[in-house]
Amino acid sequence: MAHPHRAGGERGRPHAVRRQRQHRLARRRHAARGAAGDAAAGRGAVRHSRAGFTLLEVLVALAVLGFLMLGLSQGLRFGLGAWDSQARLLGRGGELDIADRTLRRIVTQIVPTDDPQNPGLRGTAQGFEAVTELPVTAALPTRQASVALGVDRAGRLVLRWTPYLHARRLGPAPLPEESELLRNLARIELGYWSGGGWLSTWARTELPELVRIRLVFARGDARRWPDIVAAPMRERAED
């Protein structure tokens, strides 16, 4: 006859085994669900990364692009403005340089004359008349010409000249030729050096040691130019 406790223990073993199996299955199912959830989360992240940028990222990118375009446009505008200003300054500087060389040549080529009524140089503080030598040209019968320099009412620095002849003219004098040297001047200030000082007028037969020409531009004109100082010829030149 079997022992009652042993019989009860034998009958209870299948139930314990079944419970252990059920626990193991439950743990496996839970682990499988966790793995499936992780995989789904990973697929969601992949789908999110493939979907593109967010609205905030797009707005930030547009703002940065706008600042870059603004900086480039300002730099381009500044560069064009600087180039235009430099071109204007170079143009004005070239014009002044040409006028400077022309005036220096006129003064250095002034020659005295034998005519007391028509001396080689007769000048005031605003202009002068002189006999000077021009470059060789086929249009003139002589290299010497009577010139008059001054600023007209329109603010132009004008040089007027006619051929100079030693003989007395029988007919009327020809109309003077006119050349515009500069524009937008208020006046010119002339000085004649003699005896250790500057004089504002000159009407002598002999020539001064130096002639100074100062260009005074009109109000609002930013151009400046150093005084033009040159020495006229001291002896009469022969044709």
C-alpha positions, 0 to 999 in steps of 0.5 A: 500500500502506497504512502498517502503523502508520497502519492499526493506529491506525485500527483502535484508534480505535473501541476508544478511542471505545467506552471514552470512551462507557463512561466517560461512561455510568458517570459519568452512572449514578453521578450518577443514583444519587447524586441518587436517594440524596439524594432518598431521604434527603430523603423519609426526613427528611420521613417522620421529621418527620411521624412526631411527637415522640420519647419523650425530647421527650414526657417533657421536655414532661410534666415541664415541665407537671408543674412548671407544674401544681405551681406553679399549685396552690401559688399557688392554695392560698396565695391561698385561705389568705390570703383565709381568714386575712384574712376571719377577721381582719376578722371578729375586728376587727369584733367587737372594734370593736363591743365597743370602741364599746359599752364606751366608750358605757357608760363615757361615759354613766355618771351619778352618783346621789343614793343613797350605797348605790348610787353611779353607779360601784362597781368593782374591778380585774375588773369594775364596776357602774354606772348608765348611759344606754342608747339609747332603746328602747320596751322600757325605761321609762327610758333609765337602767339598772344594768349589771354588766360582767365576765368569766364562768367560760366566758371571756365578757365579759358585760354584765348590765343592769336598768332603773334607777328612782329610786323604791324598788321595792315588789316583787322586782327583775326578772331582769337581761338579759344580752349577750355582748360577746366570747369567749375572754378570760382577764380584764379589768383595770380602772383608775380615774383620780383625783388624778393616778394609777390606782386598782384599786378605786372606791367613791366617790359622785363619778365618776373622771375616767377609766376604763380597760378592758384586754382580756386574751385567753386563752392561744393567742389572738393577738388584741390590742386597745389599752386603752379609756380613756373619761371618764364624765359629771361631772353627773347627767342628768335623765330 
